[in-house]
């Protein structure tokens, strides 16, 4: 049956080349939009995550903190699941960083006689939402004089990450529904034009799935062709799109993911073939129901 269904599907696609081209072209346009949105959302989300990974809590140590107390504090922080990295910054290192930062202002540096900067701990977080909890834990330590938490920055990054993912999910779902709608209507039109053939097959005793399979395979082939067409366009423009995004989102470090395109190809094929099959099944079922009711 599979051989018959494949042969019949290919024959009908050739006989109805215009309709097949419209189905593939329309689906390819929607998948192209969907793929482009996916690239943009994934790239921006990667940039937001890179920013989130740099969110830190600075804890300033009291002068005279003993090495034992410092070691115990570092061990306690590193044992927390919400802490990624703990870095000790000595007074000398803090002064070197200040001198490097204000190298173009020698007058300001000349006013510094002694080293007024305290030693500190730079605590990098697994996720910025943990900043408040980590900050409170550090403030409760007797060897800590002050803790710096950029709560506004943290809250904005957390909100931005959620917003990007939510918008991406809504767009993907909406465009997927649109693709299914188009494939369903194209399949219904194809079935309507071949209703006489279907009636003949049913009169000679063909089963429901014997009639359905050619349309299911045709939908899958159209979806796969549309997916490949849209992928080729996205792949050709991917490396040109990233610089445009970097120019629009200069505050984000947008990486080039070498695995994104293979993932996008696989996802596009799954969506294209899936909606093609689903649209065909819905269309065939609607055609079949009146005769069996």
C-alpha positions, 0 to 999 in steps of 0.5 A: 500500500505504501508503494501505491500511495507514494506513486499516486502522490507523486503522480498527482503532484505532477498532474497538479503542478500549479496547485502543488507549487502554490502549496509549497510556495505559500508554506515556504513563505510562512516557514521562512518567516517562522525560521527568521523569527526563530533565528532572531529570538534564539540570537537575542535570547543567547545575548540576554543569557550572556548578559545574565551570566555576567551578573554578579554580587560584590561583597566588600571585606572588612580590613583585617579579615583573616585568611581562615575566615576568607577561606571559609566564606569562599567555601560557603559561597561555592557550595551554594547551588545558585553560585557559579564562580567566586573570585577573590579580589585583593586590595592590590588587584582592586587598585590595579583595576582602578588605575587601568580604568582611569589611565586617561585621568592621571590627575585623579590617580595622582591624588591617591596616596595610599590604597583606600580600596577594600578587598572583595569577593566577586560572586557570579550567579547561575541565574540573576534571580538569585542575586537578592538571596545571595546578597542577603547571605553575604550581608549576614557574614561578620567579615563583610562590610558592604554588599553591592546588588544591582537589583534594577539591572537584575530585574530587567534582565530577568524580565527581558529573558522571559519576554523574549521567550514568550514572544518567540513562543507566541509567534512560533505557535501562531505561524504554525497554526497559519501553516496548518490552516493553509495546508488544510485548505490546499489539501481540501481543494486537492481532494475536491478536484479528485473526488471522482477518483476517491468515489471510485476507490471507495466503490470498489472497496478501498479502505479509509486509510488506503484512500487517505495515505496518498494525500498524507504523503503528498502533504508530507512531501509538500511540507518537506519541500517548503521546509528545505526551500525556506532553510536554504534562504535562511542559511544564505542570509544567516551570517548577514542577519547577525551583524544587523542584529548586533547593530540594532542590539549593541548592548548585547553580545550576539554569538554565532551558533554553529549548531543553530542552522542544523537545528533549524533544518531539523526543526523546519522539517519536523514542522513542515512535514508535521503540518503537511500531514496534519493538514491532509488528515484534517482535510481527508477526514472532513471529506470522509465524514459526510459519507460515513455519517 
